[in-house]
Amino acid sequence: MADAAPASPATSSAMLPTYVRAPVSFARGEGCWLEATDGTRWLDFGAGIAVASVGHSHPHVVAALVEQGQKLWHVSNLYQIPQAERLARRLTDATFADYVFFTNSGAEALEGAIKTARKYHFADGHPEKVEIITFDGAFHGRTLSTIAAGGNDKYIEGFFAPVEGFHRKVAFGDIEAAKAAVNERTAAILVEPIQGEGGIRVPPQNFLRDLRNLCDERHILLALDEVQSGMGRTGKLFAYMNSGIEPDIMSVAKGIGAGFPLGAFMTTKDAGKGMVVGTHGTTYGGNPLATAVGNAVLDLILAPGFLDNVAQTGLKLKQRLAQLVDAHPQVIAGIRGEGLLLGLKLRDEVAAGDFAAALRSQHMLVIPAGENVARLLPPLTIGDQEIEEAVARLDRACAAIEKQFTAAKQEKPV
Ligand SMILES: *Cc1c(COP(=O)(O)O)cnc(C)c1O
């Protein structure tokens, strides 16, 4: 053993190896650009998985962080927190919701939404209504309950019996399947307006409206998971605002803190009626530091013109991507998504992981998702120049992949 070769960085890590990490690390960020530790510049069209909503190190957000950081970080929810009160009021003013509960992550925001839905029926005299209907391809987080809610069996395997109370993998976008899944034990339908991890899956136009009607008819709650689709990503503050309906409960995270760990679940007064004193809690959630950052992020997202600009930028990017699809039909099969929640559906021969690696060779980041899709989730602040830069890098990556195809064909013995 004395002469064992030095371990590679990957195997010498003291971090639990649950991730395959790309061999790059970053030292700074500005807008949609990252600077790696070796000094190279990278175009970030992943935004840390839809988190860096207003770009990296936005001066307004940094100023809020520094200012609050010098004053007070944390007090606990045993006391009044003006920054959290303000953020909650602004979020309820801008949405369907009457109440907000702040969390530290998306999965916690989902746990809270699930608890709220069940406690509503309990308070309503229907303790038997506990089941949450969820969809195939859904992703709601990695806690024991949220893996049981999600559509991926691999995330459940080996962790003992899945948490009960979910009717999983109902066909996404299929209102008849949803109707058939409702029974006298159903508490709520939980759905992403656009599935993110599942592969930027956009349901049929009327799906949310039909689900709303179904929930009203059967007296069950509609809970939306807007952890990925919310906070301006689709060009509206929340994706449900494109559908003409409102949910009863909603989970939010990712873009709300722009990188500071912050999430929330929100509810109408009625749907939240079971969540009285003592029914839920968190030590960190909504502390002064996190909510000061949240307010600064919201300042930017709610500024006049910001969301319209996201919608327009999304359209422009989509048009440019359409040209890319025309130029590289061997690599890209189509485009999915709304606003800046976009996906490139790749040909079966091109694995999304390989596509992301080819783009890393061009110093550009994208995020693989289900159904062999590469997600484009840039900061919502990108401009024309970044669109052109992204399209140029995507074009070069596609060309490199096509070259590999040609080389592989020539190598084949006749
Ligand atoms: C990322 C995500 C979650 C989980 O959020 P975490 O902060 O990783 O716990 C839940 N739902 C959706 C739709 C997500 O995209």
The ligand as an SDF file (V2000), in Angstrom:
LIG
                    3D

 15 15  0  0  0  0  0  0  0  0999 V2000
  -35.4670   21.7500   -7.6140 C   0  0  0  0  0  0  0  0  0  0  0  0
  -36.9030   21.4010   -7.4330 C   0  0  0  0  0  0  0  0  0  0  0  0
  -37.4040   20.9430   -6.1970 C   0  0  0  0  0  0  0  0  0  0  0  0
  -36.5150   20.6800   -5.0140 C   0  0  0  0  0  0  0  0  0  0  0  0
  -35.8380   21.8160   -4.5690 O   0  0  0  0  0  0  0  0  0  0  0  0
  -34.5760   21.6400   -3.5790 P   0  0  0  0  0  0  0  0  0  0  0  0
  -34.2220   23.0500   -3.2290 O   0  0  0  0  0  0  0  0  0  0  0  0
  -33.5160   20.9200   -4.3430 O   0  0  0  0  0  0  0  0  0  0  0  0
  -35.0440   20.8620   -2.4090 O   0  0  0  0  0  0  0  0  0  0  0  0
  -38.7480   20.6950   -6.1100 C   0  0  0  0  0  0  0  0  0  0  0  0
  -39.5730   20.8820   -7.1560 N   0  0  0  0  0  0  0  0  0  0  0  0
  -39.1410   21.3050   -8.3460 C   0  0  0  0  0  0  0  0  0  0  0  0
  -40.0960   21.5240   -9.4520 C   0  0  0  0  0  0  0  0  0  0  0  0
  -37.7850   21.5750   -8.5300 C   0  0  0  0  0  0  0  0  0  0  0  0
  -37.3390   21.9740   -9.7270 O   0  0  0  0  0  0  0  0  0  0  0  0
  1  2  1  0
  2  3  1  0
  2 14  2  0
  3  4  1  0
  3 10  2  0
  4  5  1  0
  5  6  1  0
  6  7  2  0
  6  8  1  0
  6  9  1  0
 10 11  1  0
 11 12  2  0
 12 13  1  0
 12 14  1  0
 14 15  1  0
M  END
$$$$
